[in-house]
């Protein structure tokens, strides 16, 4: 328990400016050793818990009985980690050219789906896809553009893993065409092979003169969420088989047999080994291609905000100090002296809120700026796949964490001014800021409930820490448990800011009453 020495303002009543009020409140804050020590401890616990989490997080894979480092995922043209697994029937194309084909059917299998997980069934996952592709090379992660027909999302034009454009049709059979003109690739679809509709255009800057052109098939794993709601997921092997005919390639392309490449393959499942391997079967003018995998960004891995686990403990510490910054004066009867420093009582509360907000922002900024880069490097050194983010996203997570702590501190301060009781204000602050976050991320609440908690409560501010991106064309469990928030980062922070402003406004209204 800190001992609060009586503070006597050096300002003449009614004559101060807001800057002088800020200086007085800053002096008041820094002269109380307990508050300064607690803020320092908040920074240290954020860093130390992040270091501890990173140090004990290890990832490894096995080759038989031998433990080895897990392979590094391939990187796409924009630097993001990607899945690049598909069956590719191709030829080299030099210069401009095109490929046209009719996709007549697509079938598939899903291994051991719910409810009993005891059968291999016929069927396709929604993002199973087959179509035409032009790719820089058969190397994983290389640039590409493709026009395709999917199992449940119609015709699509996709390129470089993260870009996706919807077409029109969702029916078989469907004609597809992909044209290269320099670094520009354009996809088309048609019902009859005569009248064509443009699907999309993909600029692939730096595409080499000779590329690979052909047919592809792939099928992502079937995803279900474990019963119990804790965010555990199961991914099961699937395979798609597509039939193409009327295949024609224009341009400088060698004739003869097609090249066959199971891009990204590593081992075989029992289904591939004993029933149907990925590959090509030619019969007359029909090419039947089977494949598995996906061509898309990777959505699973350690995100950089995981290193900020210690910020939760730091959050509690700064909210406690923020509440004491006002309730200590009420408890000791010093608030009247502070209010005499300004003829407008609300300005005193605004000055105090500004000081506690700026101090907390500085503490959060320093601790996050130290924690994120160092702990991310430790995670990678321990074999963990850490999702790459842009420098701007990393900066937003660091600065946003500081803003999150500052907003929570101002909110807690306002609750202290409103309730004027330390225990009550701290309890309400934790119950409205931290508890909804923990319930949404850790507990077994249904997804819908978790998302509404993170929309409607001050805990929405945690969205500012999200660094992972949701891709509509990637099947994944987009839930708070996995780092995905229902609101955009700055929108979530704005919700916390609105709560802080509302609470501070109510506190100002109360302090203006005669019994203040």
CORWOJO-V544367 format. One record per residue. N is the residue number from 0. RES is the residue in one letter. SS is DSSP state (H for helix, E for strand, L for the rest). OMEGA is omega in whole degrees, -180 to 180 (999 if undefined). D_LAST is the distance of its C-alpha to the last C-alpha in Angstrom with 2 decimals. Layout:
# CORWOJO-V544367
n->{N:N}
res->{RES:RES}
ss->{SS:SS}
omega->{OMEGA:OMEGA}
d_last->{D_LAST:D_LAST}
This chain:
# CORWOJO-V544367
n->{0:1:2:3:4:5:6:7:8:9:10:11:12:13:14:15:16:17:18:19:20:21:22:23:24:25:26:27:28:29:30:31:32:33:34:35:36:37:38:39:40:41:42:43:44:45:46:47:48:49:50:51:52:53:54:55:56:57:58:59:60:61:62:63:64:65:66:67:68:69:70:71:72:73:74:75:76:77:78:79:80:81:82:83:84:85:86:87:88:89:90:91:92:93:94:95:96:97:98:99:100:101:102:103:104:105:106:107:108:109:110:111:112:113:114:115:116:117:118:119:120:121:122:123:124:125:126:127:128:129:130:131:132:133:134:135:136:137:138:139:140:141:142:143:144:145:146:147:148:149:150:151:152:153:154:155:156:157:158:159:160:161:162:163:164:165:166:167:168:169:170:171:172:173:174:175:176:177:178:179:180:181:182:183:184:185:186:187:188:189:190:191:192:193:194:195:196:197:198:199:200:201:202:203:204:205:206:207:208:209:210:211:212:213:214:215:216:217:218:219:220:221:222:223:224:225:226:227:228:229:230:231:232:233:234:235:236:237:238:239:240:241:242:243:244:245:246:247:248:249:250:251:252:253:254:255:256:257:258:259:260:261:262:263:264:265:266:267:268:269:270:271:272:273:274:275:276:277:278:279:280:281:282:283:284:285:286:287:288:289:290:291:292:293:294:295:296:297:298:299:300:301:302:303:304:305:306:307:308:309:310:311:312:313:314:315:316:317:318:319:320:321:322:323:324:325:326:327:328:329:330:331:332:333:334:335:336:337:338:339:340:341:342:343:344:345:346:347:348:349:350:351:352:353:354:355:356:357:358:359:360:361:362:363:364:365:366:367:368:369:370:371:372:373:374:375:376:377:378:379:380:381:382:383:384:385:386:387:388:389:390:391:392:393:394:395:396:397:398:399:400:401:402:403:404:405:406:407:408:409:410:411:412:413:414:415:416:417:418:419:420:421:422:423:424:425:426:427:428:429:430:431:432:433:434:435:436:437:438:439:440:441:442:443:444:445:446:447:448:449:450:451:452:453:454:455:456:457:458:459:460:461:462:463:464:465:466:467:468:469:470:471:472:473:474:475:476:477:478:479:480:481:482:483:484:485:486:487:488:489:490:491:492:493:494:495:496:497:498:499:500:501:502:503:504:505:506:507:508:509:510:511:512:513:514:515}
res->{X:X:X:X:X:X:X:X:X:X:X:X:X:X:X:X:X:X:X:X:X:X:X:X:X:X:X:X:X:X:X:X:X:X:X:X:X:X:X:X:X:X:X:X:X:X:X:X:X:X:X:X:X:X:X:X:X:X:X:X:X:X:X:X:X:X:X:X:X:X:X:X:X:X:X:X:X:X:X:X:X:X:X:X:X:X:X:X:X:X:X:X:X:X:X:X:X:X:X:X:X:X:X:X:X:X:X:X:X:X:X:X:X:X:X:X:X:X:X:X:X:X:X:X:X:X:X:X:X:X:X:X:X:X:X:X:X:X:X:X:X:X:X:X:X:X:X:X:X:X:X:X:X:X:X:X:X:X:X:X:X:X:X:X:X:X:X:X:X:X:X:X:X:X:X:X:X:X:X:X:X:X:X:X:X:X:X:X:X:X:X:X:X:X:X:X:X:X:X:X:X:X:X:X:X:X:X:X:X:X:X:X:X:X:X:X:X:X:X:X:X:X:X:X:X:X:X:X:X:X:X:X:X:X:X:X:X:X:X:X:X:X:X:X:X:X:X:X:X:X:X:X:X:X:X:X:X:X:X:X:X:X:X:X:X:X:X:X:X:X:X:X:X:X:X:X:X:X:X:X:X:X:X:X:X:X:X:X:X:X:X:X:X:X:X:X:X:X:X:X:X:X:X:X:X:X:X:X:X:X:X:X:X:X:X:X:X:X:X:X:X:X:X:X:X:X:X:X:X:X:X:X:X:X:X:X:X:X:X:X:X:X:X:X:X:X:X:X:X:X:X:X:X:X:X:X:X:X:X:X:X:X:X:X:X:X:X:X:X:X:X:X:X:X:X:X:X:X:X:X:X:X:X:X:X:X:X:X:X:X:X:X:X:X:X:X:X:X:X:X:X:X:X:X:X:X:X:X:X:X:X:X:X:X:X:X:X:X:X:X:X:X:X:X:X:X:X:X:X:X:X:X:X:X:X:X:X:X:X:X:X:X:X:X:X:X:X:X:X:X:X:X:X:X:X:X:X:X:X:X:X:X:X:X:X:X:X:X:X:X:X:X:X:X:X:X:X:X:X:X:X:X:X:X:X:X:X:X:X:X:X:X:X:X:X:X:X:X:X:X:X:X:X:X:X:X:X:X:X:X:X:X:X:X:X:X}
ss->{L:L:L:L:L:L:L:L:L:L:L:L:L:L:L:L:L:H:H:H:H:H:H:H:H:H:H:H:H:H:L:L:H:H:H:H:H:H:H:H:H:H:H:H:H:H:H:H:H:H:H:H:H:H:H:H:L:L:L:L:E:E:E:L:L:E:E:E:L:L:L:L:L:L:E:L:L:L:L:L:E:E:E:E:L:E:E:E:E:E:E:E:E:E:E:E:E:E:E:E:E:E:E:E:E:E:E:E:E:E:E:L:L:L:L:L:L:L:L:E:E:E:L:L:L:L:L:L:E:E:E:E:E:E:E:L:L:L:L:L:L:L:L:E:E:E:E:E:E:E:L:L:L:L:E:E:E:E:E:L:L:L:E:E:E:E:L:L:L:L:L:L:L:E:E:E:E:E:E:E:E:L:L:E:E:E:E:E:E:E:L:L:L:L:L:L:E:E:E:E:E:E:E:L:L:L:L:L:L:E:E:E:E:E:E:E:E:E:L:L:L:E:E:E:E:L:L:L:L:L:L:L:E:E:E:E:L:E:E:E:E:E:E:E:E:E:E:E:E:E:E:E:L:L:L:L:L:L:E:E:E:E:E:L:L:L:L:L:L:H:H:H:H:H:L:L:L:L:E:E:E:E:E:L:L:E:E:E:E:E:E:L:L:L:E:E:E:L:L:L:L:E:L:H:H:H:H:H:L:L:H:H:H:H:H:H:H:H:H:H:H:H:H:H:H:H:H:H:H:H:H:L:L:L:H:H:H:H:H:L:L:L:L:L:H:H:H:H:H:H:H:H:H:H:H:H:H:H:H:H:H:H:H:H:H:H:H:H:H:H:H:H:H:H:H:H:H:H:H:H:H:L:L:L:L:E:L:L:L:L:H:H:H:H:H:H:H:H:H:H:H:H:H:H:H:H:H:H:H:H:H:H:H:H:H:H:H:H:H:L:L:H:H:H:H:H:H:H:H:H:H:H:H:H:H:H:H:H:H:H:H:L:L:L:L:L:H:H:H:H:H:H:H:H:H:H:L:H:H:H:H:H:H:H:H:L:L:L:L:L:L:L:L:L:L:L:L:L:L:H:H:H:L:L:L:L:L:L:H:H:H:H:H:H:H:H:H:H:H:H:H:H:H:H:H:H:H:H:H:H:H:L:L:L:L:L}
omega->{-179:176:-177:178:179:-179:179:-179:175:-178:175:-177:175:-175:-173:169:-177:179:178:175:178:-179:-180:-180:176:177:179:-178:-172:178:177:-173:-177:180:-180:179:-179:177:176:178:178:178:-178:-178:176:-179:-174:178:175:177:180:179:-178:-177:-177:180:-180:177:178:178:-177:170:-171:-180:-174:177:-178:177:179:179:178:179:176:179:178:-178:-180:176:-179:175:-173:162:177:-176:180:174:-169:173:-165:172:174:175:177:-179:-178:179:-179:173:180:178:172:178:-171:-179:173:177:180:176:175:-175:169:179:174:7:-172:179:-174:-177:167:-173:173:179:-179:171:-172:-176:167:-174:179:-179:-176:-177:169:-173:-178:177:176:177:178:178:-179:-176:-180:166:-176:170:-167:170:-178:-177:-174:-175:174:178:179:169:-178:175:177:166:-173:-176:-174:179:-178:173:-175:-168:173:-173:172:-8:-179:175:178:177:178:-174:173:173:-175:178:-177:178:-176:-179:-180:173:-179:177:-174:-179:-179:178:-171:176:180:178:-179:-180:-179:174:179:-176:177:180:-179:-178:180:-179:175:-177:180:-178:177:173:176:-177:180:177:177:-173:169:179:180:174:-178:170:-178:174:175:-178:174:178:-177:-180:173:178:177:177:-177:178:179:167:-178:-178:177:180:178:178:-179:-176:178:178:179:-176:174:169:-177:-176:173:-172:176:-177:175:-178:-179:173:177:179:180:-176:-171:-176:-178:176:172:-180:-176:172:180:178:-175:178:-178:175:180:-173:176:-180:178:179:179:173:-170:175:176:-178:180:-177:179:176:-173:-179:176:179:-178:179:179:179:177:176:177:179:179:-178:-177:177:177:179:-179:178:-179:-179:178:-175:178:179:176:-177:-177:176:-178:-175:180:178:179:-178:178:-178:-180:177:178:-171:-179:-178:178:178:179:179:180:179:178:180:-177:178:-179:178:-180:178:179:178:-180:-179:-179:-177:179:-180:176:-172:-170:-177:-178:-177:176:178:178:178:-179:179:179:176:-180:173:-180:-178:180:177:178:176:180:178:178:178:179:178:-179:-179:179:177:176:179:176:179:-180:179:178:179:179:177:179:177:-179:176:177:178:-178:-177:178:176:-173:-175:-179:-178:180:180:-180:-180:-180:-178:-177:-179:-172:-175:178:178:-180:178:-177:-172:-171:-172:180:180:174:-176:-179:179:179:-179:178:175:-177:171:-166:-178:176:178:175:-180:179:178:-179:-180:-176:177:-178:-177:177:179:-179:-177:180:178:-180:180:-176:-175:178:179:-178:177:-179:-178:-177:179:175:-175:-176:176:177:179:179:177:177:179:179:177:180:-180:179:-180:179:178:178:178:179:177:-179:-176:178:178:-176:-177:-180:999}
d_last->{25.11:24.09:23.22:20.34:21.27:18.71:18.38:18.78:18.62:22.00:20.74:20.57:17.28:17.61:20.95:20.43:21.67:20.59:23.46:22.27:18.81:20.84:23.05:20.35:18.80:22.41:23.24:20.38:21.63:25.29:25.01:23.92:27.34:26.37:24.63:27.62:30.07:28.52:28.63:32.20:33.05:31.79:34.27:37.03:36.74:36.92:40.11:41.70:41.30:42.70:45.64:46.26:46.27:48.68:50.92:51.57:52.04:55.78:57.99:61.76:64.60:67.97:71.58:73.27:72.51:71.36:67.70:67.30:64.59:63.48:64.86:62.59:61.94:63.59:61.52:61.74:62.30:58.55:58.07:56.56:58.07:60.26:62.51:65.97:68.29:70.81:74.54:75.99:79.40:79.99:82.26:81.77:81.22:81.94:80.52:79.54:80.31:79.11:79.35:79.64:79.83:79.51:77.27:78.88:76.94:74.43:74.35:72.79:71.96:68.78:69.21:67.90:64.98:62.89:63.11:65.87:66.31:70.05:71.73:72.38:71.94:72.93:70.10:68.04:64.45:62.60:62.84:66.47:68.11:71.54:72.78:73.89:72.57:73.32:72.11:72.41:74.11:74.17:71.85:68.54:65.65:67.92:67.10:68.22:67.97:68.95:69.36:69.38:69.21:66.70:66.86:63.85:62.43:65.47:66.88:64.74:65.17:63.58:63.85:62.71:60.92:57.55:58.70:59.51:60.68:61.55:64.93:66.18:68.51:68.02:71.59:74.76:77.12:75.50:76.95:75.01:75.74:74.26:75.44:75.12:75.37:74.67:71.16:70.16:70.62:70.45:70.52:72.10:72.69:75.36:76.64:80.29:80.65:81.43:78.28:75.48:71.71:69.73:67.04:65.57:66.27:65.51:65.73:66.87:66.98:69.55:71.55:74.94:78.18:79.25:76.91:77.35:77.60:78.02:76.74:73.96:72.54:69.51:67.39:64.00:63.32:62.21:58.56:56.93:53.71:54.15:53.24:50.06:47.78:47.23:48.57:52.04:54.73:58.51:60.71:64.33:67.36:68.50:71.40:72.28:75.78:76.46:79.77:80.55:83.64:84.83:83.51:84.49:83.50:84.18:84.43:85.87:85.77:88.55:90.32:91.11:89.07:85.30:83.42:81.31:78.14:75.69:72.88:70.50:72.49:72.19:74.21:75.08:73.77:76.25:76.15:77.21:79.78:81.47:80.75:79.90:79.21:77.38:80.01:82.27:85.08:87.38:89.58:91.41:88.92:85.90:83.60:81.55:78.74:76.57:73.46:70.22:67.01:64.69:64.29:60.54:57.65:56.75:53.47:53.39:52.75:50.02:47.31:45.64:42.14:43.50:43.42:39.60:39.35:37.53:34.65:33.49:32.95:31.44:28.99:27.67:27.34:25.41:22.94:22.34:21.75:19.43:17.19:17.42:16.63:12.91:12.76:14.69:12.04:9.54:12.73:13.84:10.85:11.67:8.68:8.02:11.73:11.72:9.40:11.77:14.56:14.07:13.52:12.58:9.44:11.12:14.08:12.66:12.20:15.62:17.13:16.18:17.49:20.55:21.33:21.20:23.17:25.79:26.28:26.78:29.09:31.18:31.49:32.53:34.92:36.75:37.11:38.27:40.61:42.25:42.38:43.77:46.94:47.92:47.42:49.15:52.17:52.21:52.20:55.13:56.99:56.73:58.50:55.52:55.74:52.59:52.03:52.40:49.76:49.77:48.15:45.58:44.67:44.35:42.14:39.95:39.61:38.67:36.20:34.91:34.23:32.12:30.23:29.87:28.31:26.00:24.90:24.34:22.32:19.97:19.76:19.03:16.35:14.64:15.07:13.51:10.31:10.61:11.81:10.41:13.87:16.68:19.57:18.25:17.32:20.67:22.59:21.41:22.10:25.55:26.33:25.75:27.09:29.74:30.96:32.13:34.00:35.74:36.62:38.11:40.01:41.07:41.21:43.92:41.95:44.09:44.04:42.48:39.52:38.99:39.08:36.56:34.11:34.49:34.05:30.99:28.72:27.12:30.28:32.10:31.21:33.98:36.48:36.18:38.26:41.18:44.32:46.95:48.20:49.20:52.67:53.77:57.38:56.66:56.45:53.66:50.83:47.89:45.10:41.89:43.87:46.19:43.57:43.49:40.22:40.11:38.15:39.29:37.68:35.52:34.70:33.41:31.23:29.91:28.80:26.70:25.31:24.45:22.51:20.59:19.88:18.84:16.43:14.91:14.77:12.97:10.34:10.04:9.92:7.02:4.92:6.54:5.57:5.49:3.80:0.00}
